[in-house]
Amino acid sequence: MKDSTHITKRRRDAVDALFSEDGSLDEILIQRGIAPGVFLSWLDDPAFSLYLQKQVQARAQAAVLSAWKSLARGVERGESNALKLFFELKNRHTDEKNAFDIHMDEESRKAAA
């Protein structure tokens, strides 16, 4: 099987466009002069299929990392939604009132007084 270095520039550019440009798959391909049927035939090439799969995985991992970094910045700034989400994702948040909710209730009572 060919490795990704044997993927043509046209095919690599098409994959990059799918991740970076707005629009449906067909719209993006047509804008680049690639018939959607041609793209589908590229998927029959094991090397291209593997290249596409690796790109999807790499970009998904990058998006997850970016989301975690954004969440961490929110937690560092003390944003209540970020803090709640963090604890939910870490399985530390329960349906019972936690210390954060109790503190917020106390703050609400003080503000109302």
Stockholm file with secondary structure:
# STOCKHOLM 1.0

chainA/1-113         MKDSTHITKRRRDAVDALFSEDGSLDEILIQRGIAPGVFLSWLDDPAFSLYLQKQVQARAQAAVLSAWKSLARGVERGESNALKLFFELKNRHTDEKNAFDIHMDEESRKAAA
#=GR chainA/1-113 SS CCCGGGSCHHHHHHHHHHHHSCSCHHHHHHHTTCCHHHHHHHTTSHHHHHHHHHHHHHHHHHHHHHHHHHHHHHHHTTCHHHHHHHHHHTTCCCSSCCHHHHHHHHHHHHHHC
#=GC SS_cons         CCCGGGSCHHHHHHHHHHHHSCSCHHHHHHHTTCCHHHHHHHTTSHHHHHHHHHHHHHHHHHHHHHHHHHHHHHHHTTCHHHHHHHHHHTTCCCSSCCHHHHHHHHHHHHHHC
//
